[in-house]
């Protein structure tokens, strides 16, 4: 067999004779070499095993790693990233230990036979390698669906880099042949199926997920969680068909798949099919070698990863422990560490399967961990559900409501990093602190116990991270990651790792650096204050006074935002124009495929029929995809860079301007139709929204701002959920600030006693000024307004004390003065 792209070092060359001096037939004649370990399989778990073994073993140990694929080990978990632009090199795992002289890597040559009596393995090319200890890490293969047409051209599995490369090539070729967007179907609605659906969507394929059970991710989610996930998936433009079993796939005249039939007799057209119906352990080597194998598949192992042959171990998806084979990387990593420790004479035991999962699909936040289905006797459920926001959260507690057993998070999995390490231990506070939206209940601040598992992928505990900080000199999350591997796999625990590192450094009295980058010793907040006080207006002046060097990709965008917020001039004036990204220069938003989206401003969502016709004609003439946004605007996708001047000329000639959908600025002011049309409306909400949007358009800030105006208390414009919301009453307008991501937005009270839009707008005017002044992200706006209000109130009280009592304004029982703007 030819072997392409081989490592230059001779020890990685499988074309040399198998009985080279370092690997003679009789390993016992080479006592100086110590133990020779042969690893069959070169996936993620095998990579982890070899890395762990060589990092702890002395020079007497030698390893031969044999992989079927003609590649270095790569990140299968991140396969979907391939369609987001990740290259093969980006997905390749750490190669540093491949330069170790104790390692011999044979790739592109599968092992086909294990001779236990002779302690040798034979590869497909005829290569024979002896071993002292053998580690089976052959993984699993994608299960085949017993259905007619499974092997048609256009049917794929989703398992390896070769699979996704073939899928991409087919989609491009088939789309060109048919001259249209393809329609795709993913058979299987589990974790991998949803990632495959996201991959197809990234290839511009209209996709449907077909699931045989009653909900998506049925192995990880209960029925309500599955329903919430379905709504999230469908909101991304991916169709879902549950309780559907495929019975046949049909070819067209060229032999390529064209449709599929279901058990209920329904039929759907499709151009490409991806099967994600599970995996099966690759245990054929073990079976032929007569090792003990579970009837349902998988090499039987004990807690030390030992098979029925004392010289052979099995790890990863091919291993069957306690009657299970699990297709997750975290248990495989745990087995790899146990096997390496056992071979080196240490004590270690596999703790069992950790089935915690987190969906890696853009725009969809899902996590499941521990006893998610509350199967523990006496377990209690604490549930928070918001169907409108697409959020479902459940914590499973012990019968005394003190111990966390598991949970499910859909729509908002931000608490996963905090909750996962607590499984099996005391929750340490009110469960609502983890379930309610941010700002609802104060989260517990207690320390994690040392045995709490922070990184489940790499089995790193809180105690191990503390040891890395105090004993190994790690001073940041990056150093801890390098020392312990915490956060090196899926990355979901990095927030918790950073939190732990900061807390431990604070205990030692060490100063935690908040420097923006190597060019500025100041934090972003400090740099903002420095620029504001100094009055400097250009990047060169700021770095000359407060920094060193010429800047980098970190400080330049940060200062671009700071200067555009403070200076107040046009963002493309003078030298600061070079700091802005392409979006500001072309007034369009760069998309992941390199095209741009154009969003003309439509104040308050109010548009004339003539304006609609112009936008429709532009979209038609330039072949753009159109979508109504959540901010009541029309987004035009797919524009090429060279088309943008012509597109904007036609839009500007029709009276449109940029909607700033690409900037940290005011985006939209959403409104209902108000009293103009609605029988419940009590004020002209559209008129108010138009006036506000035209007043604050182009306002730059550290974060995008969104406003909302509702014409009555029914709140159709969702004003309370915006950064600034205005709600009409019969007496005027009430205003709410900081509603975005907060349970209780800060209220500024009545904005006017009479229904005068001028008065209401004047009342609103200071609010964006306050937010602009303090430069906080939307979640902090409510707190900013409350602090500003307290300062204003304190000054007012000093004035009131100097007035006669009968002239003072009436007060609420809580001490707040009534604040009305008279007409």
N, C-alpha and C positions, 0 to 999 in steps of 0.2 A: 504494500500500500504506500502510495506517495504521501509524504508529510510536508505540508506547506507551512511557511512562517514559523519555522522552529526556532527555539531559543538558540543563540549562537554557541553557548557553552556545550561541550561534548557530553556532559552528564545529563543533558536534556534530550539527547538525540537517540530516538528509538531505532534509527537505521543501523546503528552499530550492533555488533554481535552481542547477544544477550549474556553470554558468558565472558564478559570483559573481566579484567583482573580484579576489579572491586566486587564482582558478583559471581563467584565460582559456584559450581554445582553444589558442592558440599559446604554449607555455611559454617559447619562446625570446625572446619579446618582453618578458619580465620578468626581466632579468638580476639584479636586486636580490634576487630571491627564491632564487637559487641553484638547487639540485637539488630536484626534487619526487619523492618516493618514494611509490609506491602499494603497500600491503600487502594482498593478498587473503587473507582468513582472519583470525579474531580469537580464536585459541586460545592455549594456553600458550606455544607457540614464537613465534607472532607477537607476543605480549605481551612476551616476553623480547627479541626483536629491536628493537622500537620503543623499549623502555626503554634498551637498550644504545646504540642510535644517537643518541637525543636527549640522553643523558647526556654524550656526547662531541662532538656536532656543534655548530657555531655557528649564528647566527641565519639564515644563508642557507638552511638545510635545512628542508624542510617535508615532512610525512608525512600521507597519507590512509590510514586503517585502515578496511577494509570487512569487516564480519562478517555472516554469514548468520543467526546466532541473535540474537534481540532482547535480548541481555544483554551485560554487560561480560565480559571474559575471566575464566574461573573455573578452579579446580583440578580437572581431570578425574581426576587420580590419587587424589584424596580423595573420589570420589563415594560410596564406601561409608559415609563419615562422615555422609552425608545421612540414613541410616536410624538413626544413633546420636544424632540430634538436631541435627546441624549445619544451620544455615540457609543459604539462598542467599548471604546476605551473608558468612557465615563462609567459604564456598568461593570467594568473589570475590577475584581477585588484586589486588595493589596498584593503587589508582586515582590515586595522587598525580600521576603524570606526565600524566594526562589533562587537567589544567588548563594544560598547556603550550600557549601560543598557536601553536606550530609544528605542533600535532597536530590533525587533523580526524578524528573518529570517526563513521563511518556504520554503524549496526547494524540488523539485521533486513532486510537487502537484499543478496541474494547476487549476485555477479558471474556473468554468463552468457556473456560474450564478451570476448575479447582481440583487439584489432586491432593487430597488431605494426607494420604499415606506418604507421598514423596515431598510434601510441603512445597508445592510449586503451583503457579498459575500460568496458563497459556493464553495468549492473545489471539485475535483474529488473524494477525499477520504471521502467526507461528512463533512469536517470541515466547520464551519460557523463562520465568523468573522465580527463584526460590525465596522462601520466606521463613522467618522464625515466628513472627506473629502476623496474622492477616486481619485487616479491618475492612469489612464490607460496608461501603457507603454509596451503594448503587442508586439510591433514591427511589423514585417512582416514575410511572409513565401515565400519560393521559388515558383515561378509560375510554373504551370504544362503545358507542351506542349501538345496540343490536337493532338496526333499522336499515331498510333497503335504501341504497343511495349514499351510505356513509362515505364511501370512497370517491364520490364524484369530484371533478375539478371544481374548485371553489369552496370545498369543505376543508376546514382547518381545525387543528387543536391549538391550544394556547399554553405552551409549556417551556419552549426554549427560544434562544435568540434566532435559531434557524427558522422556527415557526413564525415568529413575528416578521422576520425579513421576507419570507415567502408571502405572508399575508399582505404586507405593504406592496410588494411587487405585483401581486395579483390584482389588488384594488386599482392601482394605477393603470395597469394594462387593460383590465375589463372596463373601467370607466371610459377610457379612450375608445375602446371598441364600440361601446353602446352610445357614446356621446351624451351621457347624462350622469347625474349622481346615482350611486348604487344604493340599493336597499339591502340591509344586512340583518341577520338573525343570530342571536347568541342563544344556544341551547344550554340552559343551566343558569339559575339566578343566585348562585352563591357568591362568595367573596371574589373568586377569580372571574366569574361570569360578568360581574358588574365592572371589574377593571377592563375586561375584554370589550365590553360595550363602550366604555369611555375611549378605548383605543380606536374602535371603529368610528366613533364620532369624530375623533381627532383626524381620521383619514377622510372626513367629509362624506361619511356613509350614514344614511338614515337607518337607525337601528331599533330593533325590538328584542327585548329579553323574554325568553320563554322559560317558565318555571313550572315543574310538575306539581309542586306542593302549593299550599294556599298563600304563601308569602315569600318574599325575597329573603335570602340569608336565613333560611329556616333553621339551620344548625346553630345559629348564634342569637337570633332575635325571637321574641315572643310575637303574638299576633298583632297587638297594638303597635309595637315597634316596627314590625314589617309593613304595616299600613302607612306609618309615617315615612319610612324609607321609600316606599313606592311613590308617594307624593313628591318627595324630593327628586327622585330619579326622573319622574315624568316631567317635572318642572324644568329639567335640563334638556328636554326634547327627546328623551329616550322612552319609547313605548314599552309597556310591561304587560305580559299575558301570563296569568297564573292558572294553576290547575289545568294545564295543557300538556299532553303527552304526544310527542312527534311519532308518527307511524311510518312515514315514507317521504323520501326526497326525490324529486323528479328532475331529469336533465332536459336541456333544450336539444336542438338538432346537432349542436356541436359537442354535446356531452358534458356541458357545464351546468351546474345547478341552477334551477330556475324557479323552484317552488317547493313547498312542503305541506304535507297533510297531517292533521291532528286526529286523535282518537274520536273526537266528537263529530268528525266528518268535515270540519271547516278546512279551508285551504288558503294559504297566503303565498304571494309572490316574493321571491328573494333572489339576490344575485350573489351573495356570499354568506356562508354559514360558519360559525365558530362554535365548537363543542367544548363545554367546560362542565362536564357531568361527573367530575371527581377524578381521583387518581388511584392507581393500583401499585402496590410495592413491587419493585423489580427483584423478585426473589428466585428467578430461574436458576442462577448460579448455585444458590444454597440448596435448591431442590435437587439439582443434578449431583451435588456433592453429598447428598443425603443428610443434610443438617435438619434439625427439627424445625418445621415450618407450621404456622397456624393454618387451620383449614380455610380460613377466609383470606389468607395471604399474610406474608411478613415473616421474617426470621425471628424465632422466639429468643428472647434475651432475658437475663435476670437484672437485678438492680445495678450490677457492675458492667452491663452491656455485653456480658459473656454469652456466647451461643452454646449449643450442645457440644461443640468441640472446644476444649480449653485453650487452644491456640488461635481461635477465631473469635473476633468481636464483630458486632453489627451496630451501626449508629444511623440516625436520621430516619427517613421515611420508609426505608426497607426493614427497619427493626420493629418487631411487635412486642410491646410491653404491656402486661396485664390485659391481653386480648385486644389491644388497639394498635393501629398504625395511624399516625396523625401527620397530615401534610402541612405542618407549620414549621418555620425555621427555628423558633425559640426552643422547642423541645430538642431539636436536632443539635443545636449548639450546646445545650446542657449535656446531652449524651456524649458529644465530642470531648467536653472537658472531663467528664467522668472516665471515659475510655483512656484518655491521655494520662490522667492521674493514676489509674489502676496499672497501666503498663510501666509507669515509673516507680511502682511500689507503694504508692500512696493509698489512702483510704478515701473512697468517694462512692456515692450511691445516687442513682437517678431518682429524683424526688417525685416523679410522675409528670403527667402532661399538664402544662399550662396552656389552656385553650383561649387565652386572651387574644382578641383580634381587633384591628383598627383598619377601616377601609381607606385605601389610598386613591381616592377619586376626587379630582378637583371639584369643589363646590358641594360635596356631599360629606358630611361629618358623621361617622358611625363608629362606635366602639362597643365591645362586649367583653366582659371579664368575669372570672370567678364563677360562682353558682348563679348564672344569669337567669335560669329558669326556676329558681327558688325550690330546688329539690331537697334541700336539707330539712329534716323534720322540724316543724315549728317555725320555719323561716317567715319573716315579715317583709312585705313589699312597701316601699315608699315611692310614690309615683308623682311626677310632674308632667303634664301634657299641655301643649299649646298647638292645636291643629292648624291654626291660622299661620303661625310662624314656622310650622313644620318641625316642632321640637317635641321629643318624647324622651324622658329620663326616668330610670328606675334604679333604685338601690335595694339590694336584698340584704336584710339584717338578721341577726340571730334573734331568738325568741325574747331576749331581754332588750332588744333594740340597741345594743352596745357594740356588737362585733360586726364588721362589714364582711359579707360573704360573697358579694358579686354585684354586678350591675349592667345596665344597658344604657347607652347614650346615643341618641339619634338627633341630628340637626345641630347639636352643639356638644362636641366632645372635648371642650376645653378643660374640663375637670378630670379627664382620663389620667393625665400625668400625676395628679395629686391623689386620685382614688386607687389606682392600681397597686401602689406600694402598700396600701393599708389593708388589702384583702387578708383576712384571717386575724386581724388585730382590731384594736379599739378604734372606732371612727373618730373619737375625740371631739365631737361637737354635734350640733344640730344637723341632721341630714339635709335639711332645706338649704343650708349654706352651700351645698354642692349642686343642688338641683335648681334652685331659683335663678332667674336671670341676674346678671351682675348688678350689685347694688341692693339686692333684695334682703339678704341676711348676711351678717358678717361671717366670714369663713374662719374656721378654727386656725390657730397659729401654733399649735403644739408641734414639737419636734417628732420626726419619724424615728422609731426605734432602729437600732443598728441592723437588726435582721430583716427589716422591711425591704422588699425587692423593688428597687427603683427601675432598673432596666431588665425587663423579663426576657428580651431577646438574648442578652449576653449574661444573664444571671448575676447582675451586679447589685449588691445591697447598699443601703445607706451607710452602713459601717465601713464598707470597702471604699466608698467615696470619701468619707471622713479620713480614713487612713491615708488615702492618696494626697489629701490636702495637708495633713499634719506631719506625715512621715516621709512622703515622697516629693514634697516641694511643689505640688501642683497649685497654681495660683489662679486658674481660670477653667472654664468648662472645656476648652480645647485641650488643656493639659490633662485633665481628668479623663477625657475621651481617649487620649493616646495611651494613658496608663492602664485604664480599666476596661476599655471598649464600651463604656456606658454611652449610649446614644449613637453608636457607630452603625447600627443596623437600620431600623425604621425611623429613628430620630424622635419618636413621640415623647421620650422622657427627658429631652434636653432642657426643657423649662424647669423641671424639678431638679436636674443636675446643677443648673446655674444657681438656683435658689439655695441648694445645699452648700455649694462652694462659697457663695457670698456669706451665708450664715456662719460657716466654720472659720472663714478668714476674719470675720468681725470678732469672733471669740478670742482670736489670738492677738487682737489689737492691730492687725495689719490693715493698711489702707487699701481699700478696694478701688482700683483705678476705674474711673468713669470717662477716661479720655476718649474723645471722638475718634481719633486715629493717630497715627505716628506723627502727623503734622501739627496737631493741636492737642495740648495737654488739658484743655477744657472739655467738659461734657457739652452735649448739644445745647442743653438748657443754659449753661454758663456762657457758651459762645453767643447764644441768642441775646442774653442780657448785655454782654460785652459790646456787641454790635449796636444794640439799641442805645446804650449810654454814650458810646463813642461817636455815634452819628456817621460812622464810615459807610460808604455807599457802593464800594466795589470789592471784588474778591481780592485783587492784588493789594489793596490797602489793608484789608482785614488780615491776610496771611502775613503781611510785612510786620504788622503790629502785634498780633497775637499768636502767630504760628511760625513754622519753619518750612523750608523747601518750596515745592511748586504745587502741592496738593495731590489728591488721589481720587479714586472713584467713590470713596466714602465721604470725604469732606466737601468735595465740589457740589454734589447734589444737595447736601445738607445746607450749605451756604447759599445755594441758588434759591432754596425755599425760604431761608431766613431773610435774604435781601429782598426777594419779591414781596414778602409779607411786610417788611419794615419800610422800604424805600418808597413804595407807592407809585413808582413810575411804571412805564411799559416794560414788561419782562424782557423784551428784545432790544431795549435801548442800550447803547454803549457796550463796554466789554462784558457786562453780565449776560449778554445774549449767548456767549459761548458756553455758559454754564447750563443753559436750558437744553433739555433733550429734544429729539426730533419732533415730538408731538406738538410742542409749543410753536415750532417753526412752521409746521404745515397745517396746524389747527385740526389735527386728526389723531386718533388713538391707534398706536401700533398694536396689531394682533399677533397671535402666536405663529401664524403662517407667513408673516412678513407683509401682509396686506394691512390696510388702514380702515378704520370706521370713522364716519363723519356724522356728527350730531348737531344739526342746526338748533338754535334756541327757539323754544316755543313757550313763551311766558305763560305760566298758569295752565298750560295744556290747551290754551285757546288758539285755534287756527282756522283760517278761512278755507272754503272749498278750493279757491284759487291756489292757496299755498299747498294744499294737499296734492293738487294736480301737478304742481311744479316738482315737489319731492318725488312723486310717483314717476314722472317723466324722466327725471335725472336717474333714478334707480334703474329704470328700464333701459335707458340709453347706455348706461355704463355697466350694466349687468350686475347690479348690487343686490345683496340680500337685505331685506328690510324687516325690522322688528320694532314693535311698540314697547318702549322701556317702562320700567316701574315708575319713572318720574314723569310720565305723560309726554314723552317725546318720541321721535322716530329716529332710529339708529340705522344708518346705511353701512353695511359691511362689505368688505371685499374690494375696496378701492386700491388701485396701484398708486405708487408714489407719483408717477408722472401724470396721473389723471386728476390729482387733487386740485391743481390750479384751475382747470376747466370746470370741475365740479363746484368749487367755491364761487367762481365767477357767476355761474348760473343761479346759484342760491342767493348770493348777495344782490344780484340784479333784481331778484324777486322779493327783496326786503328782509332776507334772513341774515343772521349773524351766527358766530360760533357759540355753541352751548357750553364750552369749557368742560367737556366730558373727560378731558385728559389732564386737567390741572387740579391742584390743591386749592380749590376756590369754591364759590357758590355754584352748585350744580343746578338744582331745580327748586321751584316752589310748587309743590303739588296742591291741587285744590279739587273740591267737589263743585257741582254746578251752582250750589248756593240758592239764594232766594230768587234768582232770575228764572229758574225753571222748577226747582224742587219744591214740593208742597210742604216739606218740613223745614226748608231753609228760612233762617231769620235775618241773614245778612248776605251781602254780595261778596261771596268768598272768591269768585273768579277775579273780580275787580281788585280785591285786596291782594291776591296772589300775583297778579300782573304788576301792580304797583311795587310790591316788595321785590320781585325778581328784577325789574328794571332798575330799581334803586341800588341793589347790591350785586348786580352782575359784574363779574370780573374781580370781585373782592378776593384777594389771596390770603391764605391762612395755612397753618401747618397741617391741616387735614381738610378734606372736602367737607362742605357744609350743605345740608339739605333742610328745607323748610316745608311746612305744610299748613294749609288753611282749610278749616272745616266750617261749613255754613250753619251747623247746628251741633247739638251735643251727641248726635248719632255718630259723628266722627268718621265719615266715609273717607276722608283724606288722610286718616291715620296721623293726625297732627301731633298727638302726644308721643309718637315714636320717632319724631324728627329732632334734629338738633335744636330747632326753634319751631314751635307750633302755635298757631293762633286759632282759637275756637270761638265762634260767634255765639252771643247770647242776645236776648231781646234788649238788654241794656247797653250792649257794646261788644267788646272782644276780651276774652281771657287769653293769656299767653303762657306757654310752658316752655322751659328751656332745659336742654340736656336729656331729652327723652330717649335718644338713641342708645340702646343697650342698657337702659336704666329701668328699674321697676317703677320708681316714683320720680318723674321729672319735676324740676323746680318750677313752681308757679309764680308768675309775676302778678297774679291777681287781675282784677278788671282793668281793661285798657281804655274804657270810655263809657260814660253813663248813657250817652246818646249814640244812635247808630250813624256816627259820622266817620267815614273812611279816613278822612284827613287826620282826625284826632287819633284814631286807632293806629295809623301808620306812624304818626309822630311818637306815639307811645312805644312802638316797636323799635324805633330807631336806635336807642342806646344798647339794645341787646347784642346785635352782632358787633357793636363797638366793644362791649365788655369781653365777648369771646375772642375777638381779634386782638384785644389788648393783652389778654392773659395767655393766648396761644396754647390751648389745651386740646387734646383729642376729644371727640364728641362724648365719650363716656364720662369725662370729667367736667363737662359744661355745667351740669347742675350744681356741683360743688363750687365752681367758680362764681356762679351767680349768687349762691348763698353767702359766700364770703364777701362779695361786693355789697350785697344787701346789708350784711351786718355792719360793715364799715359805714355805709350811708346812714343806717339807722342810728348808730352811735353818735354820729355828728348831729343828726336831727334831734336826738334826745337832749343833747346839750343846749340846743337852741330852744327846745320846748320848755326846759326848766326855767328859762328866763322869761317866759310869757305868763301872763295871768291865766289862771286855770280855765276861765270861761272862753279863752281864745284858742286853747289847745284842741287838736283834732281828736275825735273820739277814737277809742282803742279797743282792740279785741281782748278777750279774756287772757290770751297768752302774751299780752303786752305789745302786740304789733299794732301800729297805727293803721287805720283805714287809708287806702291810697286810691283815690278816684280822680280821674281827669274829667273835669266838667266841660260840657259842650259850650 
